[in-house]
Amino acid sequence: MPMQSINPATGQITQSFSIWQADQISSALNQVESAQAVWAALGYEQRGQFFRQLAQVFRQNSESYAYLITEEMGKLLREARAEIEKCAIGCEHYADHAASYLRDEVIASDASRSIVVYQPLGTILCIMPWNFPFWQLIRAAAPAMMAGNTVILKHASNVPQCALALEEAFQQAGFPTHTFRTFMISAAQAEQVIADRRIAAVTLTGSSAAGRKVAAIAGQHLKKCVLELGGSDPFIVLDDADIEWTVQQALIARLQNMGQSCIAAKRFILQEAIADMFVERLQALINQLRSGDPRDAATTIAPMARMDLRAELQAQVERSLALGAKLITGGFSIGEQGAYYAPTILDHVQPGMPAFDEELFGPVLAIVRVSSVEEAVQLANLTQFGLGGSLWTGDPARGEALARQIHAGCTFVNGIVKSDPRLPFGGIKESGYGRELSYHGIREFVNIKTIWIR
């Protein structure tokens, strides 16, 4: 079965690609393994220069890369452009900071001199998703490679053109041959690659189910892994929040990338005093949105990435309604072609409903009403996930105190959850473990080595 690139706005197959055979995989693994020693021998400044050049490649080709993203997974063109710029920023961040993040540490001990050094592990396999097809790879690869590792990309099967474009971008930036490779392989083949002796560690961004499989294989072979998995982020609105502004932020937080983001706001937990007003304002904003070609600047509703994902979302909505949720707007597919789904508000959502318990990976806003701040925190934490969350209040100090009570890898007060190269990113519980970005991320795939000298 070949990999197919299908335009989600039209449903048309644009290109097909053959899956690699076993001999191609083995040959490429040898090449990347051999390249690692050469790459690791370069200093931080030399490696950083390649990443500065990669940032230039991203900016010079921003429009073509953005069009490619939109064609393969459907996001609005302006969002795709922003994704490419974020890649450039991420490259520059690690080019500038890797040396300080991995500087030798002198530790006082019973030795004449004892130091901690950070050395690369080898070749890292990056298994990446389709929703941010360029950025997800860069945020994993930039720190891993700046630390001296080489990287293999196994991308989602529905974005093969983006996967190949990334490899070409590294080549255009002048990286030494085989330091970064895209493998055109299936999920089953990826499991075999994880087990291969030439792979030192693996990082996955994907579903909790995929995370369990990867963790099991990596654990069996005693290999380090970092898992960034699903989320059901709470968006808590207290009764002292600026409602007009917060509603606008809520719509962005949920509908960016048509809600297909692990850190998109998914459960909107509202104090009763402001709930009716919030839902009314939210519905009014949604009514102003319009579907269309995601390349058109006037379009505000893009397609979802795949038809099967839309069908799964529809099933979750219907099951939630059957259990007592109230449909305010949406709840249906748009048009006869493409994977369009109407932005949807489900009110009076409670634990036990899919809209509360599961990750809804699409443009559905689940409204949860609470009588107190304590209940808001309790329900925010009543989830198997723990990736991100946000809290909206007129009192930032109160917001910080409450943010400390939210069980998640990050909590934003009066701000939309986002990833930032300067800050660590990752989750707890079924949202995974390990961290990407900041100095925490670059230290995930290194040997933290003690040297003791008398």
Order of alpha helices (4+ residues) and beta strands (2+ residues): beta-beta-alpha-alpha-alpha-alpha-beta-beta-beta-alpha-beta-alpha-beta-alpha-beta-alpha-beta-beta-alpha-beta-alpha-alpha-beta-beta-alpha-beta-alpha-beta-alpha-beta-beta-alpha-beta
